[in-house]
Amino acid sequence: MKKDIHPAYYKNAKITCSCGKQWIVGSTRPEMRIELCSNCHPFYTGKKKLVDTARRVERFKARAIKTQALKDRQVKQKRLQKKPADSAGKKA
């Protein structure tokens, strides 16, 4: 191997999860923080847990509600536009 091209290797790197669990492993970084691990990940625990760090789900739900309201208004407007034409034809 060529000298001085590889990163430093730390045999006792400390990995810390947001749930509090810690490991000591070998890594090219001396310390790392992670959001999910096998101790708290829904796939491994079997519990449903919504992991939403950037409020993505809330923003999606807000957009869905807004879109549905817009569609409802459009349908209502179309119904209102059709009624005068239908009622005029019935009178004659």
A tleap script that builds the chain and sets N, CA, C and O, in Angstrom:
source leaprc.protein.ff14SB
mol = sequence {
  NMET LYS LYS ASP ILE HIE PRO ALA TYR TYR
  LYS ASN ALA LYS ILE THR CYS SER CYS GLY
  LYS GLN TRP ILE VAL GLY SER THR ARG PRO
  GLU MET ARG ILE GLU LEU CYS SER ASN CYS
  HIE PRO PHE TYR THR GLY LYS LYS LYS LEU
  VAL ASP THR ALA ARG ARG VAL GLU ARG PHE
  LYS ALA ARG ALA ILE LYS THR GLN ALA LEU
  LYS ASP ARG GLN VAL LYS GLN LYS ARG LEU
  GLN LYS LYS PRO ALA ASP SER ALA GLY LYS
  LYS CALA
}
set mol.1.N position { 0.834 -1.177 0.000 }
set mol.1.CA position { 0.000 0.000 0.000 }
set mol.1.C position { 0.885 1.249 0.000 }
set mol.1.O position { 2.002 1.243 0.516 }
set mol.2.N position { 0.359 2.296 -0.583 }
set mol.2.CA position { 1.073 3.564 -0.562 }
set mol.2.C position { 0.971 4.184 0.826 }
set mol.2.O position { -0.031 4.023 1.523 }
set mol.3.N position { 2.008 4.881 1.206 }
set mol.3.CA position { 2.018 5.522 2.516 }
set mol.3.C position { 1.314 6.873 2.457 }
set mol.3.O position { 1.318 7.540 1.423 }
set mol.4.N position { 0.720 7.263 3.554 }
set mol.4.CA position { 0.112 8.582 3.765 }
set mol.4.C position { -1.071 8.898 2.845 }
set mol.4.O position { -1.352 10.074 2.612 }
set mol.5.N position { -1.776 7.887 2.313 }
set mol.5.CA position { -2.971 8.182 1.525 }
set mol.5.C position { -4.239 7.675 2.202 }
set mol.5.O position { -5.346 8.029 1.798 }
set mol.6.N position { -4.080 6.850 3.228 }
set mol.6.CA position { -5.231 6.281 3.909 }
set mol.6.C position { -5.551 7.089 5.165 }
set mol.6.O position { -4.646 7.616 5.812 }
set mol.7.N position { -6.837 7.188 5.511 }
set mol.7.CA position { -7.194 7.926 6.731 }
set mol.7.C position { -6.749 7.170 7.984 }
set mol.7.O position { -6.487 5.968 7.935 }
set mol.8.N position { -6.671 7.866 9.067 }
set mol.8.CA position { -6.288 7.243 10.345 }
set mol.8.C position { -7.393 6.284 10.776 }
set mol.8.O position { -8.576 6.555 10.574 }
set mol.9.N position { -7.002 5.175 11.365 }
set mol.9.CA position { -7.956 4.173 11.811 }
set mol.9.C position { -7.967 4.159 13.331 }
set mol.9.O position { -6.922 4.003 13.962 }
set mol.10.N position { -9.150 4.322 13.922 }
set mol.10.CA position { -9.315 4.333 15.368 }
set mol.10.C position { -9.948 3.013 15.790 }
set mol.10.O position { -11.082 2.716 15.417 }
set mol.11.N position { -9.216 2.226 16.565 }
set mol.11.CA position { -9.723 0.924 16.992 }
set mol.11.C position { -10.827 1.051 18.035 }
set mol.11.O position { -11.658 0.152 18.162 }
set mol.12.N position { -10.848 2.129 18.768 }
set mol.12.CA position { -11.831 2.321 19.830 }
set mol.12.C position { -12.723 3.522 19.542 }
set mol.12.O position { -12.857 4.415 20.378 }
set mol.13.N position { -13.328 3.545 18.364 }
set mol.13.CA position { -14.238 4.634 18.013 }
set mol.13.C position { -15.549 4.452 18.768 }
set mol.13.O position { -16.049 3.335 18.898 }
set mol.14.N position { -16.094 5.542 19.260 }
set mol.14.CA position { -17.319 5.504 20.069 }
set mol.14.C position { -18.509 5.899 19.192 }
set mol.14.O position { -18.537 6.997 18.636 }
set mol.15.N position { -19.490 5.003 19.069 }
set mol.15.CA position { -20.714 5.251 18.307 }
set mol.15.C position { -21.845 5.451 19.312 }
set mol.15.O position { -22.051 4.612 20.189 }
set mol.16.N position { -22.586 6.568 19.188 }
set mol.16.CA position { -23.672 6.875 20.116 }
set mol.16.C position { -24.962 7.082 19.339 }
set mol.16.O position { -25.001 7.868 18.393 }
set mol.17.N position { -26.012 6.383 19.733 }
set mol.17.CA position { -27.329 6.519 19.106 }
set mol.17.C position { -28.133 7.556 19.881 }
set mol.17.O position { -27.834 7.852 21.038 }
set mol.18.N position { -29.159 8.106 19.228 }
set mol.18.CA position { -30.013 9.093 19.891 }
set mol.18.C position { -30.814 8.472 21.043 }
set mol.18.O position { -31.271 9.189 21.933 }
set mol.19.N position { -30.986 7.154 21.030 }
set mol.19.CA position { -31.701 6.477 22.117 }
set mol.19.C position { -30.812 6.290 23.346 }
set mol.19.O position { -31.303 5.952 24.423 }
set mol.20.N position { -29.506 6.510 23.188 }
set mol.20.CA position { -28.595 6.411 24.320 }
set mol.20.C position { -27.650 5.218 24.271 }
set mol.20.O position { -26.683 5.171 25.030 }
set mol.21.N position { -27.907 4.270 23.407 }
set mol.21.CA position { -27.048 3.091 23.316 }
set mol.21.C position { -25.699 3.480 22.705 }
set mol.21.O position { -25.637 4.320 21.807 }
set mol.22.N position { -24.612 2.859 23.203 }
set mol.22.CA position { -23.265 3.154 22.720 }
set mol.22.C position { -22.531 1.866 22.377 }
set mol.22.O position { -22.759 0.817 22.980 }
set mol.23.N position { -21.633 1.975 21.382 }
set mol.23.CA position { -20.776 0.873 20.975 }
set mol.23.C position { -19.356 1.382 20.839 }
set mol.23.O position { -19.122 2.573 20.632 }
set mol.24.N position { -18.415 0.466 20.958 }
set mol.24.CA position { -17.017 0.754 20.683 }
set mol.24.C position { -16.634 -0.154 19.515 }
set mol.24.O position { -16.643 -1.379 19.634 }
set mol.25.N position { -16.296 0.473 18.380 }
set mol.25.CA position { -15.954 -0.269 17.170 }
set mol.25.C position { -14.751 0.379 16.509 }
set mol.25.O position { -14.294 1.437 16.941 }
set mol.26.N position { -14.242 -0.247 15.471 }
set mol.26.CA position { -13.164 0.334 14.692 }
set mol.26.C position { -13.727 1.199 13.571 }
set mol.26.O position { -14.667 0.797 12.885 }
set mol.27.N position { -13.149 2.395 13.383 }
set mol.27.CA position { -13.654 3.307 12.364 }
set mol.27.C position { -12.583 4.316 11.981 }
set mol.27.O position { -11.551 4.422 12.643 }
set mol.28.N position { -12.834 5.048 10.919 }
set mol.28.CA position { -11.920 6.118 10.513 }
set mol.28.C position { -12.253 7.435 11.195 }
set mol.28.O position { -11.570 8.437 10.985 }
set mol.29.N position { -13.305 7.435 12.016 }
set mol.29.CA position { -13.667 8.603 12.820 }
set mol.29.C position { -13.577 8.216 14.295 }
set mol.29.O position { -13.925 7.092 14.658 }
set mol.30.N position { -13.127 9.111 15.130 }
set mol.30.CA position { -13.004 8.748 16.547 }
set mol.30.C position { -14.349 8.696 17.273 }
set mol.30.O position { -14.486 7.985 18.269 }
set mol.31.N position { -15.348 9.447 16.781 }
set mol.31.CA position { -16.652 9.464 17.434 }
set mol.31.C position { -17.736 9.749 16.395 }
set mol.31.O position { -17.545 10.575 15.502 }
set mol.32.N position { -18.887 9.054 16.519 }
set mol.32.CA position { -20.018 9.266 15.608 }
set mol.32.C position { -21.312 9.268 16.405 }
set mol.32.O position { -21.435 8.576 17.416 }
set mol.33.N position { -22.283 10.062 15.933 }
set mol.33.CA position { -23.630 10.077 16.508 }
set mol.33.C position { -24.602 9.671 15.403 }
set mol.33.O position { -24.545 10.186 14.287 }
set mol.34.N position { -25.493 8.738 15.735 }
set mol.34.CA position { -26.464 8.249 14.763 }
set mol.34.C position { -27.874 8.440 15.311 }
set mol.34.O position { -28.060 8.602 16.517 }
set mol.35.N position { -28.866 8.419 14.421 }
set mol.35.CA position { -30.256 8.630 14.828 }
set mol.35.C position { -30.962 7.332 15.174 }
set mol.35.O position { -31.770 7.300 16.102 }
set mol.36.N position { -30.674 6.260 14.445 }
set mol.36.CA position { -31.339 4.974 14.661 }
set mol.36.C position { -30.317 3.866 14.786 }
set mol.36.O position { -29.256 3.897 14.163 }
set mol.37.N position { -30.659 2.880 15.609 }
set mol.37.CA position { -29.813 1.695 15.739 }
set mol.37.C position { -30.720 0.467 15.847 }
set mol.37.O position { -31.943 0.591 15.792 }
set mol.38.N position { -30.133 -0.690 15.998 }
set mol.38.CA position { -30.941 -1.913 16.105 }
set mol.38.C position { -31.733 -1.950 17.401 }
set mol.38.O position { -32.685 -2.722 17.520 }
set mol.39.N position { -31.365 -1.148 18.352 }
set mol.39.CA position { -32.072 -1.086 19.626 }
set mol.39.C position { -33.378 -0.293 19.527 }
set mol.39.O position { -34.324 -0.566 20.266 }
set mol.40.N position { -33.436 0.693 18.613 }
set mol.40.CA position { -34.618 1.554 18.547 }
set mol.40.C position { -35.276 1.605 17.165 }
set mol.40.O position { -36.306 2.262 17.012 }
set mol.41.N position { -34.714 0.934 16.159 }
set mol.41.CA position { -35.298 0.958 14.815 }
set mol.41.C position { -36.587 0.138 14.777 }
set mol.41.O position { -36.619 -0.977 15.298 }
set mol.42.N position { -37.661 0.677 14.161 }
set mol.42.CA position { -38.955 -0.032 14.138 }
set mol.42.C position { -38.891 -1.415 13.507 }
set mol.42.O position { -39.644 -2.301 13.913 }
set mol.43.N position { -38.021 -1.628 12.530 }
set mol.43.CA position { -37.916 -2.935 11.883 }
set mol.43.C position { -37.468 -3.999 12.877 }
set mol.43.O position { -37.974 -5.122 12.860 }
set mol.44.N position { -36.532 -3.652 13.733 }
set mol.44.CA position { -35.995 -4.619 14.690 }
set mol.44.C position { -36.832 -4.721 15.960 }
set mol.44.O position { -36.891 -5.786 16.574 }
set mol.45.N position { -37.470 -3.644 16.358 }
set mol.45.CA position { -38.239 -3.662 17.600 }
set mol.45.C position { -39.664 -4.172 17.394 }
set mol.45.O position { -40.281 -4.676 18.333 }
set mol.46.N position { -40.197 -4.046 16.165 }
set mol.46.CA position { -41.557 -4.471 15.895 }
set mol.46.C position { -42.591 -3.432 16.289 }
set mol.46.O position { -43.791 -3.681 16.168 }
set mol.47.N position { -42.155 -2.289 16.751 }
set mol.47.CA position { -43.067 -1.219 17.145 }
set mol.47.C position { -43.150 -0.196 16.026 }
set mol.47.O position { -42.151 0.121 15.380 }
set mol.48.N position { -44.360 0.318 15.805 }
set mol.48.CA position { -44.501 1.380 14.819 }
set mol.48.C position { -44.040 2.670 15.459 }
set mol.48.O position { -44.493 3.052 16.538 }
set mol.49.N position { -43.136 3.323 14.777 }
set mol.49.CA position { -42.606 4.573 15.298 }
set mol.49.C position { -42.351 5.481 14.100 }
set mol.49.O position { -41.681 5.089 13.144 }
set mol.50.N position { -42.877 6.668 14.157 }
set mol.50.CA position { -42.704 7.602 13.065 }
set mol.50.C position { -41.432 8.396 13.292 }
set mol.50.O position { -41.322 9.144 14.263 }
set mol.51.N position { -40.472 8.233 12.392 }
set mol.51.CA position { -39.217 8.951 12.497 }
set mol.51.C position { -39.279 10.081 11.486 }
set mol.51.O position { -39.159 9.862 10.280 }
set mol.52.N position { -39.464 11.273 11.982 }
set mol.52.CA position { -39.645 12.429 11.109 }
set mol.52.C position { -38.831 13.589 11.652 }
set mol.52.O position { -39.322 14.366 12.472 }
set mol.53.N position { -37.600 13.711 11.203 }
set mol.53.CA position { -36.729 14.750 11.734 }
set mol.53.C position { -36.925 16.085 11.043 }
set mol.53.O position { -36.603 17.126 11.616 }
set mol.54.N position { -37.439 16.078 9.842 }
set mol.54.CA position { -37.560 17.334 9.085 }
set mol.54.C position { -39.018 17.732 8.867 }
set mol.54.O position { -39.304 18.520 7.965 }
set mol.55.N position { -39.944 17.208 9.667 }
set mol.55.CA position { -41.374 17.513 9.571 }
set mol.55.C position { -41.936 17.187 8.182 }
set mol.55.O position { -42.867 17.852 7.730 }
set mol.56.N position { -41.401 16.204 7.519 }
set mol.56.CA position { -41.842 15.854 6.166 }
set mol.56.C position { -43.272 15.349 6.150 }
set mol.56.O position { -44.050 15.708 5.266 }
set mol.57.N position { -43.620 14.523 7.117 }
set mol.57.CA position { -44.964 13.938 7.161 }
set mol.57.C position { -46.002 15.032 7.397 }
set mol.57.O position { -47.041 15.057 6.737 }
set mol.58.N position { -45.723 15.930 8.332 }
set mol.58.CA position { -46.666 17.011 8.618 }
set mol.58.C position { -46.858 17.910 7.403 }
set mol.58.O position { -47.981 18.317 7.103 }
set mol.59.N position { -45.766 18.225 6.700 }
set mol.59.CA position { -45.883 19.061 5.509 }
set mol.59.C position { -46.666 18.342 4.414 }
set mol.59.O position { -47.451 18.972 3.705 }
set mol.60.N position { -46.463 17.020 4.263 }
set mol.60.CA position { -47.200 16.252 3.270 }
set mol.60.C position { -48.692 16.258 3.585 }
set mol.60.O position { -49.518 16.457 2.694 }
set mol.61.N position { -49.037 16.039 4.850 }
set mol.61.CA position { -50.442 16.029 5.246 }
set mol.61.C position { -51.087 17.393 5.021 }
set mol.61.O position { -52.237 17.470 4.588 }
set mol.62.N position { -50.357 18.467 5.310 }
set mol.62.CA position { -50.890 19.816 5.087 }
set mol.62.C position { -51.144 20.056 3.602 }
set mol.62.O position { -52.163 20.634 3.225 }
set mol.63.N position { -50.208 19.608 2.760 }
set mol.63.CA position { -50.394 19.760 1.308 }
set mol.63.C position { -51.566 18.928 0.815 }
set mol.63.O position { -52.311 19.373 -0.058 }
set mol.64.N position { -51.743 17.729 1.358 }
set mol.64.CA position { -52.847 16.865 0.945 }
set mol.64.C position { -54.188 17.499 1.313 }
set mol.64.O position { -55.129 17.458 0.520 }
set mol.65.N position { -54.282 18.076 2.494 }
set mol.65.CA position { -55.516 18.742 2.916 }
set mol.65.C position { -55.798 19.942 2.015 }
set mol.65.O position { -56.937 20.160 1.602 }
set mol.66.N position { -54.769 20.709 1.714 }
set mol.66.CA position { -54.914 21.888 0.856 }
set mol.66.C position { -55.366 21.486 -0.551 }
set mol.66.O position { -56.236 22.132 -1.136 }
set mol.67.N position { -54.773 20.422 -1.088 }
set mol.67.CA position { -55.133 19.940 -2.424 }
set mol.67.C position { -56.573 19.440 -2.449 }
set mol.67.O position { -57.308 19.714 -3.398 }
set mol.68.N position { -56.978 18.710 -1.415 }
set mol.68.CA position { -58.345 18.197 -1.351 }
set mol.68.C position { -59.353 19.345 -1.270 }
set mol.68.O position { -60.412 19.285 -1.895 }
set mol.69.N position { -59.027 20.384 -0.506 }
set mol.69.CA position { -59.913 21.541 -0.395 }
set mol.69.C position { -60.048 22.240 -1.741 }
set mol.69.O position { -61.137 22.684 -2.105 }
set mol.70.N position { -58.959 22.339 -2.474 }
set mol.70.CA position { -58.988 22.962 -3.798 }
set mol.70.C position { -59.859 22.137 -4.753 }
set mol.70.O position { -60.647 22.706 -5.509 }
set mol.71.N position { -59.728 20.822 -4.730 }
set mol.71.CA position { -60.543 19.955 -5.581 }
set mol.71.C position { -62.024 20.084 -5.231 }
set mol.71.O position { -62.878 20.136 -6.116 }
set mol.72.N position { -62.319 20.135 -3.928 }
set mol.72.CA position { -63.712 20.281 -3.495 }
set mol.72.C position { -64.309 21.587 -3.997 }
set mol.72.O position { -65.458 21.613 -4.436 }
set mol.73.N position { -63.536 22.676 -3.936 }
set mol.73.CA position { -64.018 23.967 -4.432 }
set mol.73.C position { -64.288 23.920 -5.934 }
set mol.73.O position { -65.283 24.468 -6.408 }
set mol.74.N position { -63.394 23.260 -6.683 }
set mol.74.CA position { -63.567 23.166 -8.130 }
set mol.74.C position { -64.819 22.370 -8.480 }
set mol.74.O position { -65.562 22.752 -9.384 }
set mol.75.N position { -65.059 21.274 -7.775 }
set mol.75.CA position { -66.253 20.456 -8.016 }
set mol.75.C position { -67.503 21.269 -7.693 }
set mol.75.O position { -68.481 21.221 -8.438 }
set mol.76.N position { -67.478 22.000 -6.611 }
set mol.76.CA position { -68.626 22.820 -6.214 }
set mol.76.C position { -68.909 23.898 -7.257 }
set mol.76.O position { -70.068 24.158 -7.581 }
set mol.77.N position { -67.860 24.526 -7.783 }
set mol.77.CA position { -68.032 25.554 -8.810 }
set mol.77.C position { -68.631 24.960 -10.082 }
set mol.77.O position { -69.491 25.583 -10.706 }
set mol.78.N position { -68.193 23.773 -10.471 }
set mol.78.CA position { -68.729 23.122 -11.666 }
set mol.78.C position { -70.214 22.803 -11.491 }
set mol.78.O position { -71.005 22.962 -12.421 }
set mol.79.N position { -70.583 22.353 -10.290 }
set mol.79.CA position { -71.990 22.047 -10.015 }
set mol.79.C position { -72.844 23.315 -10.083 }
set mol.79.O position { -73.954 23.292 -10.616 }
set mol.80.N position { -72.325 24.416 -9.544 }
set mol.80.CA position { -73.060 25.676 -9.576 }
set mol.80.C position { -73.220 26.190 -11.004 }
set mol.80.O position { -74.248 26.776 -11.343 }
set mol.81.N position { -72.214 25.973 -11.836 }
set mol.81.CA position { -72.276 26.415 -13.223 }
set mol.81.C position { -73.284 25.579 -14.012 }
set mol.81.O position { -73.936 26.102 -14.915 }
set mol.82.N position { -73.424 24.302 -13.693 }
set mol.82.CA position { -74.349 23.424 -14.415 }
set mol.82.C position { -75.803 23.691 -14.042 }
set mol.82.O position { -76.672 23.581 -14.907 }
set mol.83.N position { -76.101 24.035 -12.800 }
set mol.83.CA position { -77.480 24.207 -12.330 }
set mol.83.C position { -78.262 25.249 -13.102 }
set mol.83.O position { -79.387 24.944 -13.497 }
set mol.84.N position { -77.763 26.464 -13.355 }
set mol.84.CA position { -78.563 27.433 -14.118 }
set mol.84.C position { -78.903 26.954 -15.515 }
set mol.84.O position { -80.010 27.208 -15.989 }
set mol.85.N position { -78.000 26.277 -16.183 }
set mol.85.CA position { -78.253 25.784 -17.542 }
set mol.85.C position { -79.340 24.696 -17.515 }
set mol.85.O position { -80.217 24.665 -18.379 }
set mol.86.N position { -79.273 23.812 -16.522 }
set mol.86.CA position { -80.270 22.750 -16.410 }
set mol.86.C position { -81.647 23.306 -16.055 }
set mol.86.O position { -82.656 22.872 -16.611 }
set mol.87.N position { -81.688 24.250 -15.146 }
set mol.87.CA position { -82.972 24.793 -14.718 }
set mol.87.C position { -83.620 25.618 -15.843 }
set mol.87.O position { -84.847 25.642 -15.945 }
set mol.88.N position { -82.837 26.282 -16.674 }
set mol.88.CA position { -83.384 27.057 -17.794 }
set mol.88.C position { -84.011 26.129 -18.820 }
set mol.88.O position { -85.035 26.463 -19.415 }
set mol.89.N position { -83.407 24.968 -19.034 }
set mol.89.CA position { -83.942 23.996 -19.994 }
set mol.89.C position { -85.217 23.380 -19.483 }
set mol.89.O position { -86.073 23.028 -20.295 }
set mol.90.N position { -85.400 23.225 -18.175 }
set mol.90.CA position { -86.601 22.616 -17.610 }
set mol.90.C position { -87.798 23.568 -17.666 }
set mol.90.O position { -88.942 23.128 -17.781 }
set mol.91.N position { -87.526 24.877 -17.585 }
set mol.91.CA position { -88.606 25.853 -17.595 }
set mol.91.C position { -89.254 25.970 -18.966 }
set mol.91.O position { -90.450 26.242 -19.070 }
set mol.92.N position { -88.488 25.772 -19.988 }
set mol.92.CA position { -89.008 25.987 -21.337 }
set mol.92.C position { -89.872 24.888 -21.843 }
set mol.92.O position { -90.366 24.961 -22.968 }
savepdb mol mol.pdb
quit
